[in-house]
Amino acid sequence: MLRVVPLISVMLVSSFAIAAAEPQAGDDLATCRDRQADLQARTTACENLLNADRVTGKDKAVALSVRGNNLINKRDYDRAIDVLSTAAGLDPDNAVILNLRGLAYERTGKDDLAMADYNLALQKRPTYGVPYNNRGVIQLRRGALQSALDDFSLSIKYTPKFILGSTNRARVRTLMKDYDGALADFAEAEKIDPAAQQIAGNRCTTYGMMGKYDQAFADCNGLIEKQPRNVYAINNRADVYFMKGDFDAALKDYNTALQLNPNNIRAHSGRGQVYERKKDLAQARADYRSAAYSLTKFDELDVARARTIAQERLAALTPQTPGGAPSGRRVALVIGNGAYKNVHALPNPPRDSKLIASVLKDVGFQTVISVSDLTRDKFFDALKTFADEAEKADWAVVYYAGHGFEIGGVNYLVPIDAKLAVDRDAETQAVALEQVIAAVGAARKVRLVILDACRDNPFAPTMQHTLSLKLVDKGFSNIEPGAGFMVVYAAKHGETAIDGDNGADSPFSSALAREIKVPKVEIRKLFDIVRDDVWTVTKHEQQPFSYGSPPGREDFYFVAGK
């Protein structure tokens, strides 16, 4: 799926300090140093030098910076920071290395460290345009519009042919209602690259905010005609319809965006605003919940803005003392996906899910929705139905067994019809864990997600890997759920869950089913016991792991006892 990226921080675009005499053409060192070389050839040359330990000093710093840049492209930010820190130690005055490390810090949500590196890069090289742009992006995300404008202007001053400087400044000028200035920046960007898709995509929004709807639709429609699956452009056109007051047309576009990508935060947030205007507050809350919960520290600007709107509107529309259901109501959604159509089937998940569903009914859950072998659309339908139940409950629990893994820093659960020919297909074909978190989010007290899904990625052998995504073949990544949420993995990060032998239930589901029925075991301790049981029975091969916690001022029991 093609998409427009409205604002971007920039990586390796400038020259490195060149040490010593130039070696002969074709030499790895010459290729590694050559910023004009083919990226893959340069990467190979630098890796050859590093692996053979054939470089030192500033030359090694150059090679490490290329490695760090590639790690950023793969979204392996922690390793990128380590590599670039080593490079900075070898060449402390190299502004490019500092800029790259700043970008890696930014993508991990460490904006203060990123700003420190951007500032240091500019101290080393005050005419280096790229860190001004990157610093401006952080300022814009923070809402410091004038500071962002100043930085983008400096980026343009020192790098006049840098198209992102112009389009980024156009975006901030739009937010400042300097529409003439924004249009002038878009015009300059067109001189640099008339075909750059972010020009029409972003100018559509500018014209919409000006009330020039014909021009806005001309820009968005032209882009969508060329790229019918461009969710960013479809969202922008929906936003313009919303500005115009044509809520039905906006709703149609948001629905189209969500059909293409059911995990899309902007479309959920925008559709929530449409439903709120239409007085369908239950549906508005559902969409706001789908956009509100984040498991990562970094969002692109438009996603961050959409998520903030969703969080604010959800808080405004959620009663402080929800009613309509008796106190103590507990509901659960239990999913077992095993009959995969495009990779090997999993016999255990449907069996494990039936075991857990039965146990939850036995311990008094009023509603237990038990489903198996869900396609993508059925999976999202099940989450929506369950979210309606969760809104009337004290406890909301989701148990999922099936394929699941991390792609590009996002945890996904895999429907049975997923193909995942390319790693980026995950965002449109699979179910982001954030959407499961959203489904339990309306419960008043306990919001629990249990994932018996840390298995090897079955798509990995045939999946095409793109440069811009990191693919994890095993398990899930670590997450940071918000206050009041608990997420339990059957196996910790990087491990895989073990299936039961000869038709037996898996070690995790067996331990969970057994311990849930024990009276007077507080929920936090219960999962500690499950962890210990699985660790023992698998002979230290599998260790469950929990993130987050229910509210701290109250104890919670599956079986309270007498």
N, C-alpha and C positions, 0 to 999 in steps of 0.2 A: 504494500500500500504506500503510495506516495503521499507526502504531507509537506506543508509549508512550515518551516521553522521561523517564527517571527523574530526571535531574539536569540543570539548565540554568543557564547564566549569563545574566543579563538585560541587555537593551540599553536602548533609549530609552523610559523609562517615567516620567520626572519632568520638572518644569518647567525652562525656561530663564530666565535673567535677561532681562527685557524692558526695552529701551532706548527712550527718547523717548516722545512722545505716541502714543496708539493711532491708526492711520490709519483711513480710512473702510472700512466693511464691503465685502468683495469685492476689496479691494486685495490684490495678491500678498504684500505685506509682512505684512498682518494675518493672512492664511492661513498663511504660513510660520511666524509666531510662535505660532500657535494650536495648542497640543499636543493639543487635543480635536478638531481638524479631521480629516476623512477622510485616511488615510495617503497615498493616491494624489494627492489634491488638494493636500495639504501639500507632497509631494515636487515636484509640478509647479510650485507657486508658488515654492518655494525655488530650483529649477533655473532658472526664468525670471529670478529676481533675479540669480543668479550668472552666468548666461550673458550677461545684459545689463550686467553689472558695475554694478548699481544699489544695492548695499549695501556698507557699510563697518563697521568696528569690531565691536561685539557683535552687531549684526544679521547681519553676514556670518558671524560665528562660529556663530550659530543655523542659518543656511542650510547651512553646511558640515557641521554636526553631523548634520543630516537626511540629507545626501548620504553622510556616513560611515556612518550607521546602515544605509542601504540597501545600501551596499557590503558591510557585514558580513553582512547578510541574504543577499547573493549570493555570500558566501564569497570575495570579492575583498579579502582581508585586507591585502595590501601597499598597495594604493591607499587603503584605508580608513585605514591608519596615517598615510599622507602627508596625506590630507585633514584628519584629526582633529588632526594636529600643527599644521597651519596654523591651524585653528580655535582650538587651545589658545594659540597665539601671540597671537591677537587678543583672547582672553578667558581669561587664565591662571587665573582664580578659578572658572571654570565647572566644577563637579563632574561634571555630566552628560557633558561632553566627555571629561574624564579617565577616567570610568568606561567610556565607549565605546571609547576607545583601549586601555584595559586589556584589554577583551574581545577586541579585534582582536589584540593581542599574545599573549593566551592561546591563541587559535585557531591561531597560527603556532608554538606550542610555546615561546614566550618567557615562561615563567611569572614569572621574576624581574622583567622589565619590566612585566608585567601587575600583579604585586603592588605595585610601586612606584606605578603609576597609581591603583590602588584605594586605597592608603594616602594618596596625595595628595588624592584625591577626598574621603576621609573627614576629612582635615585641614581641607579647605575647608568641608565640611558634615558635621559629626559625627553628625547625625541622619538621614542619607541611607541608607535601608535597603538599597538595591540593591547597592552595592559590598560591604557585609558579606556578602551572599549569594554574590556572585561570588568574593570572597576565600575564603569557606568552601568553595566547590567545589574550588579549587586545593588547599586544606589537606586536603580529603578525598581527592583524587586522590593526594596525597603520603603519605597514611596518617597524617596528624597529626589524629587523631580528636577530641581534646579541643579543639584550636584551631578545628577545623571546627564543633564543637558550639557553642562560644562565639560564633563569627561568625553562625551561623544564628539563635541566640537573639537577638542584637542586631538582625539583620534583621527578625525577628518583632516585637521591641519597638518599632522605629521605623516599621514598615509592617505593622500587625496583619492587614490584609486581603490580604496578599501570600501566595498559596497555595504558591508554590514554597519560601518560607522554611519553612513547616510540613512539606511533604513531604520537603524536603532534610534537615531536622532529624530527621524520622522515620527516614530512611535511615541517618544516622550513629548514631542511638540503637540501631537494629537491629544495626549492626556492633559496637556497644559492649555488646550483649546487655541493654540497658535496654528490654526489650520493652514493658513497661507504658507507659513514656514514649513509645515509638514509636507505640503504638496511640492514645495520647492526642493525639499530633500529627496522626495521620490523622483522628481525630474532629474536631479543629479545622479541618482542611482541608475536611472534608465540610460544615461549617457555611458555609464561604466559597463552595464550589462542589461540590455533591453529585455532579455529573455528571463531574467531572474524572477522566479515565481513568487518570492516574498514581496515583490513590489505590488503586484495586483492584489494579492491576498490581504496585505495590510492596508493598502490604500482604500480598499473596499470599506474597511471599518472607519477610516478617516472621513470618507464621503458620507457614510451613514451618520456619524456624529455631527456632521455639518447639516444634515437634513437633505443632502443632495442624493436622494435615493436612486434615481435613474443611473447616475454615474457609479454609485456603489454597486448596484446590481450588475452593471456592465462589467465591472472588474471581476466580481465574484463569479458571475455566470461564465465569463470567458475562461477563467481558470478551471471551473468545474467541467466545462465542455471538453477541455483537453485532458482532465484528470477526474473522471466521474467518481472515483473512490477517495478523493482527497478530503479526508474528514475535517482537516483544519479549515479549508475553504468553505465546506458545507456549514460548519459551525459559525464561521464569520457571516455567511449569508443569513443564517438563522438569527444571529444577533442583530443584523440590520433590519430584518422583518420585525423583530421585537421592538427596536427603536421606533419603527414606523407605526407600531400598534397593530400590525397584522399578525395576531397571535396564532391563528390557524396555520398560516404559512410557516411561521417560526416553528410551530410544533411538528409540522411535517418534516422540516429539515432536521430538527433534533432527533426525530424518530429514525430518519435515514442514517444519520451519523451513528446512532446506537445500534442499528441493524448491522452496520459495517463493523463497528467496534463497541460491543456492549460494555466495555470497561472504561469508556471515555469520560473523564471527569468533567470536561467543559460541557458536553452534551447533557449530562445528568443535571449539572447545576443550572444550565440554561432552561432545560425543560421544566425543572422545578419552579423557576420563576414564571414560566408560562402557566403552569397549573395553579400557581398561587394567584395570578391575575384572574384566572378562570374560576377561582373560589373552590377548586378541588384540593383542599388542604391535605388530605390523606395522601394523595399521589404526590403532592409537592414535598411533603415530609419524606416520602420514600426516595424520591430523587435526590433530595438534599443529603439524606444519609448516604446514598451511593457515592456522593461526591465529597463528603465531609471527612472521612476517616483515612488517614495516611499512615503507612508503615515505614516510611522513609523520611529522611531529613531534608531532601532537596526536591523542589518542583520547579519546572520551567515557569517563566513569568505568567503566561496565560493560565496555566494549570493552577498556579498558586493563587491567582486572583479569583478564579472560579471556585476553588476550594474554600477560600475565605468567605465569599458570598454565601456558599452553601452552609458553612458553619454558623454564620450569623443568622441566616434565615431559619435554620433548623432550631437554633436556640429560641428565636422569637416565636416559633410556631409550636414548640413543645411545652405543654402544660407543666408547671413545676410539680404538681401532685397529680399524676395521671390517674384517671379513674376508669370505670367501665369493666373492671375485672376484680375478682376476689383476691385478697392478699395471699401470697404464696403460690400463685399459679406458675407452673413450670411447663415449658414447651421445648420440643427438640425436633431437629431435622437430621435424619440419618441417611447418608448416601453411600452406596457401594457401587463403584464403577469397575466392571471387570471385562465386559464383552466389547473390547476395543476392536474397531473395524480395520484400522490401518497399521496396527502393531500387534504384538503378541497379547493374547488375552491374559487376564489375571483371575484365577479361580477363587482366590480368597476373599476379595473385598465384598461381594454380595453376601457371602456367608458370615463374614465378620460383622457387617452392618446389621444383619438380621439378629445376631446375638446381642449387639449393643441396644438395638431398638427394643428387644424383648425385656432386657434388664431395666431400661429406663421406664418402661410401662410398669414393670413389677414394683419399682420403688416409688411409684405414684405420680409420674409426669402425666398431666392431664391431656396433653396432645403430643403424640409422637408421629411425625410424618416420615415414613420409611420408603425410600425409593432407590431403584437400582438402574444402572446402565443408562445414564442421562446423556443425551446429545447436548450440544452447546445451548440451543434455545430452550430445551427442557430444563437444563441446569439453571439458567437465569429465571425461568418461570417458577421453579421450585424455591429459589431464594426470595423472589418477590412474594409468593404466597406465605412463606415462613415469616418474612419481615412483618407482614400484617398480623400474624399471630404473636410475634415477639412484642409488638407495641402494646399488647394487652396482658403482658406477663411480667413476673418478677425475675424468672430465670429464662434465658434463651441459650440453648446448647446446639451446636452443629458438630456432628461427627462425620468425617469424610474418610473413606478408604478408596484407593485407586492410584493412578499415576499422578505424580506431582513433582515439580522441580522449579528451579530458579532460572530465568532467562533475563539478561539485561538488568539485573538487580531487582527484579520483581518476581515474587512467588506466584506460581500458577497451579491451579487444579485442572486436570485434563478431561474434557468430555470424551465420550467414546467415539465421536465422529471427527475428532481433530486429525489433521494430516501433518501439519507443521513441516512442510517441505523446506521452509526457510525459517531461521530462528525468530525473525521479527513477526512471523505469523502468529506467535503466541498471543500478542495483544488483541488479535481479532478472533482467534479460534478457541482460546482457553479462558479460564475464569480467574481473574486476579484475586488474590487472597483478600485484598481490601474490600471486594464486593461481598465476601463471606462475613467479614467483620461488620460491614454495614447491615447485613441481615440480622445480626444479633444486637445491633446497636441500640434499638429502641427499648430493650428490656430494662426494668427499673433497677435491678440489683446485679445479678450474675449474668455476665456475657462471656460465654465460653465457646471456643472453637478447638476441636480435637482433630488432628491431622495424622491419620495412619497412612501416610503417603510418601515417605522418604524413600523412594525407590529409584533405581537407575533410570535415566532418561532413555526410553526405548527408541526415540526418534534420532538420537545422536549419531548413529552410524551413517545415516543417509541425509541428515539435515544439512542444508547449506548454511555456513556460518558467515554472517556479514561483519564487516570491519567495525561497525558501530555498536555491536552487542557482545557482551560477555555471556558465554553459555556455561552453565554449571551442569555437569553430567550426573552428579550425585546430589540428592537431597535438596533441602531448602536453604535459603540464607537466613541469617539471624534478622530479627525484626524488633521494632519498638512500638508495641501497641499502646494506645492511650490509657489514661487512668480508668480503672474499672473494667478492663478487658483482660482476659486470660487466654493465651494460645498455647496449646500443648502439642508438641511434635512427638511422633512415635520414635524418632531417632534424631539425635542432635545434628547440627550443621555438618554436611559432608559425609554423613553416614546413610546407609539404606536400611529400611525396615525389613525384617525377616518374615517370610511367609511360614505358615504352619506346615508340618510334614504330613503327607498322606491324608489330605483332607481335614486335618486338624485346624482349629482356629489359630490365628497368628499369636505369637507370644504377647504382643502388646494388647490386642483385643481380649485375650484370655485373662490377663492380669487386670485389665480395666473392668471387665465384667464381674470378676470376683470381688474386687475391692469396693466397687460402687455399692454392693449389697451389705457391706459391713457397717453396722450402726455406729454413730457417734465418732466418725472420722471426718475432721474438718477438711474441706476441699483442697486446701493447699497441701496439707499433710498427705492426703489421699494420693495425689500425683507424685509426691516424693516416694511413697511406698510402691506405687506402680513402677516408677523408675528403677528402684532397687530390685524389684521382682524380675523385671525384664533383663536387667543387667546380669542377674544371677543365672537365669534360665538360659540365656543366650551365650553363657560363658564369656562375658565381657565383650561381645561383638556388637551389641546394640544398647544404646543408652538414651531413653526418652529425655526430652528437655522441655521446660516450661518458660514462657515469657509472660510478663505482666502479672496481674493479680486482681481478684475481685476487690471491692471496697474494703478498706482496712479496719473499719470500726465495728464490723459485724462478722460473726462466724457463720459459715455456710456448710450444710450437710446434705448429701444425697439421701441418707437415712438418719434422721435425727435421734432415733431411739427414745427411750423413756427415762 
